[in-house]
């Protein structure tokens, strides 16, 4: 059997960030149709998730999942040379859970069933859990205006359309009514997402649950998906239970790119910038652990450092700022790359030097991922003479753990050895 024939039956591929997939070589191969779909999605302006290479694609620093037709490509992070794909999948899921991407409302879904499946399947299961929870709790109703031809006179008659529509059928009335039911925009978007998942789901464990949901979820009108609706949505007391389901619906609906030409290679991309994910992971993890120790911690704190004669001020934005009191400021800058024992780049060191000056920080550190926890100190040279100054910049290596319990142990060491020392 030829390699391409073998690939036709394979509907799931796992790769690491910065890896390549080709049509003509490699253990996992793309078909010509799949590569064409990636090329169409890339377009003239490009996308940040991957770049086009000769007869293939190369992924960038984004991780997550891309579904092209029946093929699901899961892109995993990799900060060191060790660990299997299953280990790094667990790491990614743990990081996404920590930063709140996998936050769930339904109590019954605290333990997901599809632990070994792709991140896309986890999203589908989270959404299904949320919809099952809403159905069990009772779907909300809203008032809406309706014009229709009815057999009973209920509401106000629209005389123009009544005469136009009912010259023959005099037993009918064209009326304007206000109805109170479940057919409103929130349910329309959720039902649209249910149908989307039904069309692209390939996991048999979810198929029966999707069928049960469709039987219990009221069939509502179709709607146009708009960003403005999600931006302007007010989470009132009745809508709050829908928040998680709507956030997943937003994510799926706005990252789905149907193939209108052939309808065979629709594309769904749920990808995360690993640099931002690492920053948020470190910030959220530390915030949980230092908030009760008398520290305040902020993310993306802005400070002006240059004012032009015309135009806007320039600002610096360190990743994490921790304060014990007014005279004890610590600035951390996260970098998603493995140093492998080498020194940080001069650009990163210069960046921390500026942060130390402008924030009057007592400590600054670059935080990298790695295999083992370590703190390596280092000092800047004096500005006036070729001597070592008192200004220190540490290099912190945080071990990437596969579960939350081990992560807390690593962070405890960091807090004890760096923040409190």
Secondary structure as UniProt FT lines:
FT   HELIX           3..8
FT   STRAND          12..16
FT   TURN            17..18
FT   STRAND          20..22
FT   HELIX           32..42
FT   TURN            43..45
FT   STRAND          50..53
FT   TURN            54..55
FT   STRAND          56..59
FT   STRAND          62..68
FT   TURN            69..70
FT   STRAND          71..76
FT   HELIX           85..99
FT   TURN            100..102
FT   HELIX           107..109
FT   TURN            115..116
FT   HELIX           119..137
FT   STRAND          142..150
FT   STRAND          156..157
FT   HELIX           159..165
FT   TURN            170..171
FT   STRAND          173..181
FT   HELIX           185..200
FT   HELIX           204..216
FT   HELIX           227..232
FT   TURN            237..239
FT   HELIX           240..242
FT   HELIX           243..254
FT   STRAND          256..257
FT   TURN            260..262
FT   STRAND          267..273
FT   HELIX           274..290
FT   TURN            291..294
FT   STRAND          296..306
FT   STRAND          314..325
FT   TURN            326..327
FT   STRAND          328..335
FT   TURN            340..341
FT   HELIX           346..358
FT   TURN            359..360
FT   STRAND          363..370
FT   STRAND          374..376
FT   STRAND          379..381
FT   STRAND          388..392
FT   STRAND          394..399
FT   HELIX           404..414
FT   HELIX           415..419
//
